[in-house]
């Protein structure tokens, strides 16, 4: 079943509506991350959000619509860190900002990243409309900026598409596979310092692979 993203675009929300929607989406993230789409009910989301179930249905008519709203929120947050990328930007500084922003997202909202990963692994059916239209245009725009930097001799010739995949995969790994990382390294959890150290290493590795010097 395909649902277009975003699921409930419309007039600007009032402050109360916005607050309630944010609480619902946060509660839904918790439940979807723990139990997946099929294992989550609107009732448990309402309990988690501290709202009557009737109120939940006032904002989101069904579970699928709420699930897609959660996915929409994730994508909007991720994309916003790269929306204003320009060929006039300094490549090293732009890539550093993006890596740091994505790592901070993985630290602050790991469950959101895992929900997205589970949706894609299961086939991405709920996002098929989104990926077939605006997202391809957005993606190609980022790749074109990288290619402009390459053509201008500002970074080494690497495939822009695979560079974007590397940026996504490496930064989201610390959210999606945090349990594996903790088990391997003997940590009980990943701290803010752990994430900063990981981000610094990704910056050095990725930028040097592009022939760039990491900014001080």
Secondary structure, DSSP 8 states (H G I E B T S, - for coil): ----SSSS--S---HHHHHHHHHHHHHHHHHHHHHTTTT--HHHHHHHHTS-HHHHHHH-SSHHHHHHHHHHHHHHHHHHTTTT--TTS-HHHHHHHHHHHHHHHHHH-HHHHHHHHHHHHTT-GGGHHHHHTHHHHHHHHHHHHHHHHHHTTSS----HHHHHHHHHHHHHHHHHTHHHHHHHHT-SS--HHHHHHHHHHHHHHHHHHTT-----
